[in-house]
Amino acid sequence: MIERLLVQPARVAPARGRSDRVVVGALRTCVAISRSIFRGRGVGFACTAAARLVSTGGITVFELGNGGTFAVPADDRYWLQPLLLDESYEPDVDHFLKRAMRPQDVFLDCGANLGLWSIAAARVIHDPKRVVAIEASSRTFSRLIKNWEANDRSFDTLHRALSDVTGDEVTFFASTGDHASATLIAALSPTDARTEAVTTVSLLDLLRDRAPRTTSDALVFAKIDVEGMEQRVLTPVDPRQHGEVVILYEDHGNRVTPTTAFLLERGFAVAFMADDGTLERILPTHLKRLNELKTNSARGYNLLAIAPKGTAAARLDKLYPALELDST
């Protein structure tokens, strides 16, 4: 039996009842055939075709595992494929947050996109001021606001670009066709990018403004999805001063590990997050182990970083004693 996680299973909200289940079932059968015979060609098109049949007004609404709803446009292949086909998204993060996050904590969703993880975190943390969705793209932010409203404004929203300083006006590059392709780095900008001006906010200032003050064992979970800006964003965060912070970040599967190497050099303890919910410690002397774990060069892999001997290490060592995170 599937454990009732924060996101998984993510099922289409019953707008049409049984017909919706028939459409989704037929989609999965067609995709299975395509993957076995045609190497997956046409999967994206099949997902958008199915989504149009189960959507209302061009919007497909999903019911999340722990409550809350998540709405995406019926032509949004980025979200439709994992949610329609697998009823899940980032199961590694899902398992971890379900186990580790507590009602007294803070969740910073940096690069929130349409707000999936903010919606899920708000089902655990019931103070909207302690769940913050930060998104730079104005087009994506407008869709995030719709999900915020549909979920009773259970979290806070911030239209800013994450950087190392607060208050700078910078140029943001966002794809006109793929909202998941966006960056502050000109060299990484998509070929169909449109530009817009956006104001920055630093992770350090977010930590100062939103840090829990009610209890000494509260943690701050900072999920970082800022293409190409990871090291710049994380540089001001000192593991000696931020023992309550759990950094969740992505290392791409192209066998290059710059962000992980950077965090290890800074003195953070790092662990690889597997899809089944297990964690594996990555040591500075065995960084090549991460390359062995990243078996698919086309996907990104999630990891966590914390300060050794901090508040976060104390909690996670109780949950994952084999990691020995509460040590240097």
C-alpha positions in Angstrom: 0.0 0.0 0.0 1.3 3.5 -0.9 2.2 5.6 2.1 0.1 8.7 2.2 2.8 11.3 1.5 2.6 15.0 1.0 2.2 14.9 -2.8 2.0 11.2 -3.8 -0.5 10.1 -5.0 -1.4 13.2 -7.0 -4.7 12.3 -8.7 -6.9 14.2 -11.1 -9.6 16.0 -9.2 -13.0 14.3 -10.0 -14.5 16.9 -12.3 -16.2 14.3 -14.5 -16.2 11.2 -12.2 -15.5 7.8 -13.8 -14.8 9.2 -17.3 -11.7 10.9 -15.9 -10.3 7.7 -14.5 -11.0 5.9 -17.8 -9.0 8.7 -19.7 -6.0 8.5 -17.3 -6.1 4.7 -17.4 -6.1 4.7 -21.3 -3.3 7.2 -21.2 -1.0 5.0 -19.1 -1.7 2.0 -21.3 -0.8 4.0 -24.5 2.3 5.4 -22.9 3.4 1.9 -21.8 3.0 0.7 -25.4 4.9 3.7 -26.8 7.8 3.2 -24.4 8.1 -0.5 -25.2 7.8 -0.2 -29.0 8.5 3.4 -30.0 11.0 4.4 -27.3 8.5 6.8 -25.7 7.8 9.0 -28.8 4.6 11.0 -28.4 4.4 10.7 -24.6 4.3 14.5 -24.1 1.6 14.9 -26.8 -0.5 12.0 -25.3 -0.3 13.7 -21.8 -1.6 17.0 -23.1 -4.3 15.3 -25.2 -5.5 13.4 -22.1 -5.3 16.5 -19.9 -7.6 18.4 -22.3 -10.2 15.7 -21.8 -10.1 15.9 -18.0 -9.5 19.6 -17.6 -12.0 22.4 -17.0 -11.3 25.7 -18.8 -7.9 24.5 -19.9 -6.8 23.8 -16.4 -6.1 20.3 -14.9 -6.5 20.1 -11.1 -4.8 17.4 -9.0 -5.6 16.3 -5.5 -2.4 15.9 -3.5 -1.7 13.0 -1.1 -1.9 15.0 2.1 -4.7 17.3 1.0 -4.6 20.5 -1.1 -5.0 20.9 -4.8 -2.5 21.7 -7.5 -3.7 23.2 -10.8 -1.6 23.3 -14.0 -2.5 24.3 -17.6 -3.6 21.4 -19.8 -0.7 22.0 -22.2 2.0 22.0 -19.5 4.1 18.9 -20.3 6.6 19.6 -17.5 4.0 18.9 -14.8 1.5 16.6 -16.6 3.9 13.8 -17.3 4.9 12.9 -13.7 1.5 13.8 -12.2 -0.7 12.0 -14.8 1.6 9.0 -15.4 3.2 8.4 -11.9 0.8 10.3 -9.6 3.9 11.8 -8.0 6.7 14.4 -8.3 10.2 14.2 -6.8 9.4 11.2 -4.6 12.7 11.5 -2.9 11.8 15.0 -1.6 8.3 13.8 -0.8 9.5 10.9 1.4 12.0 13.1 3.2 9.7 16.0 4.0 7.0 13.7 5.1 9.4 12.2 7.6 11.4 15.2 8.7 9.2 18.3 8.6 7.3 19.4 11.8 4.5 21.9 12.4 6.9 24.3 14.1 9.3 24.5 11.2 9.8 27.0 8.3 9.7 26.1 4.6 11.3 28.4 2.0 10.4 27.3 -1.6 13.0 29.2 -3.6 12.2 28.9 -7.3 8.7 27.7 -6.4 7.4 27.5 -10.0 3.6 26.9 -9.6 3.9 26.2 -5.8 3.5 22.5 -5.5 5.9 22.1 -2.5 4.5 25.2 -0.8 1.0 23.7 -1.0 2.3 20.4 0.4 4.4 22.1 3.2 1.4 24.2 4.3 -0.5 21.0 5.1 2.1 20.4 7.8 3.1 24.0 8.8 -0.2 25.8 9.5 1.3 29.3 9.7 1.3 31.0 6.3 4.1 33.3 7.3 6.4 30.2 7.8 5.8 28.8 4.3 7.1 31.1 1.6 6.9 30.5 -2.2 9.5 32.7 -4.0 9.3 32.9 -7.8 11.0 35.3 -10.2 9.1 34.9 -13.5 6.1 37.1 -13.6 4.1 34.7 -15.9 4.8 31.8 -13.6 4.1 33.9 -10.5 0.6 34.7 -11.8 -0.1 31.0 -12.1 1.4 30.5 -8.6 -1.1 33.1 -7.3 -4.0 31.0 -8.6 -2.8 28.0 -6.7 -2.3 30.2 -3.6 -5.9 31.4 -3.8 -7.2 27.8 -4.5 -5.5 26.6 -1.3 -7.0 29.2 1.0 -3.8 31.4 0.9 -2.2 28.9 3.3 1.3 30.1 2.4 3.0 33.3 1.6 4.2 34.4 -1.8 7.1 36.6 -2.9 7.8 37.8 -6.5 11.6 38.0 -6.3 14.7 36.4 -7.8 16.9 34.6 -5.3 20.5 35.9 -5.2 23.3 36.7 -2.8 22.0 40.2 -2.0 18.6 41.8 -1.5 17.2 44.8 -3.5 19.1 44.6 -6.7 17.2 45.0 -10.0 18.4 42.4 -12.4 17.5 40.8 -15.7 15.7 37.5 -15.6 15.6 35.2 -18.6 12.5 33.0 -19.0 11.6 30.7 -21.9 8.4 31.6 -23.7 7.5 27.9 -24.2 8.8 26.2 -21.1 8.3 27.9 -17.8 10.7 25.4 -16.1 13.6 26.9 -18.2 14.5 30.2 -16.5 17.6 31.8 -15.0 19.5 34.9 -14.0 22.6 33.7 -15.9 22.7 35.0 -19.4 24.9 32.3 -20.6 22.4 29.7 -19.5 19.3 31.4 -20.9 17.1 29.5 -23.3 17.1 30.3 -27.0 13.5 31.5 -26.9 14.0 33.6 -23.7 12.1 36.7 -23.0 13.6 39.2 -20.5 12.1 41.0 -17.6 13.4 43.1 -14.7 13.0 41.6 -11.3 14.2 42.5 -7.8 16.5 40.1 -5.8 16.2 38.7 -2.3 19.0 36.9 -0.5 18.6 33.5 1.2 20.4 35.0 4.2 17.7 37.7 4.5 14.9 35.2 4.1 16.5 33.2 6.9 16.6 36.2 9.1 13.1 37.3 8.4 11.4 33.9 8.6 13.6 32.1 11.2 11.5 30.3 13.8 11.5 32.1 17.2 8.9 30.0 19.1 11.0 26.9 19.8 14.6 26.0 19.9 14.3 22.8 17.9 12.5 24.3 14.9 14.2 23.9 11.5 14.2 25.9 8.3 13.9 23.8 5.1 15.2 25.8 2.1 14.4 24.1 -1.2 16.7 25.8 -3.8 15.9 25.6 -7.5 17.8 28.5 -9.1 19.4 27.4 -12.3 23.1 28.2 -12.2 22.9 30.5 -9.1 23.4 27.8 -6.4 26.9 28.7 -5.3 26.2 32.5 -5.3 23.0 32.0 -3.4 24.5 29.7 -0.8 27.8 31.5 -0.2 26.5 33.8 2.6 25.1 30.9 4.5 27.7 29.8 7.1 27.3 26.3 8.6 28.8 27.5 11.8 25.9 30.0 12.2 23.0 28.2 10.6 22.7 24.9 12.3 18.9 24.9 12.0 18.9 25.1 8.1 18.3 22.1 5.9 19.3 23.0 2.3 17.5 20.9 -0.4 19.2 21.3 -3.8 19.6 19.6 -7.1 22.8 18.2 -8.7 22.3 17.4 -12.4 23.1 13.9 -13.6 25.7 14.9 -16.1 28.5 13.6 -13.8 29.6 17.1 -12.7 29.1 17.9 -9.0 30.0 21.5 -8.5 27.4 22.4 -6.0 28.0 19.4 -3.8 31.8 19.9 -3.9 31.2 23.6 -3.0 29.0 22.7 0.0 31.4 20.0 1.2 34.3 22.5 1.0 32.3 25.0 3.1 31.9 22.4 5.9 28.4 21.2 5.3 27.4 17.5 5.7 25.7 16.3 2.5 23.4 13.3 1.8 22.0 11.9 -1.5 18.2 11.4 -1.5 17.0 8.3 -3.3 13.5 7.9 -4.8 12.6 5.2 -2.2 13.2 7.6 0.7 16.6 6.3 1.8 19.6 8.7 2.3 23.3 8.1 1.7 26.0 10.3 3.2 28.4 11.8 0.6 31.9 12.3 2.1 34.4 14.8 0.8 36.9 12.0 0.3 34.4 9.9 -1.7 32.8 12.5 -4.0 33.0 10.0 -6.9 30.3 8.0 -5.1 27.8 10.7 -6.1 28.6 10.2 -9.8 28.0 6.5 -9.3 24.5 7.2 -7.8 23.6 9.6 -10.7 22.8 6.9 -13.3 20.8 9.0 -15.7 22.6 12.0 -17.2 19.3 13.5 -18.4 17.7 14.1 -14.9 18.5 16.0 -11.8 19.1 14.4 -8.4 18.1 15.9 -5.1 20.5 16.2 -2.1 20.4 17.8 1.3 23.1 19.8 3.1 23.2 20.6 6.8 25.7 21.9 9.3 27.3 19.2 11.4 26.5 19.3 15.1 23.6 21.7 14.5 19.9 21.5 15.4 19.1 20.0 12.0 21.8 17.3 12.4 20.4 16.4 15.8 16.9 15.8 14.4 18.0 14.0 11.3 20.4 11.7 13.2 17.4 10.4 15.1 15.5 9.7 11.9 18.5 8.4 9.9 21.1 7.2 12.5 23.3 5.5 9.9 24.1 8.8 8.3 26.0 10.1 11.4 25.3 13.7 10.3 25.8 15.1 13.8 29.6 14.7 13.4 32.4 16.4 11.5 
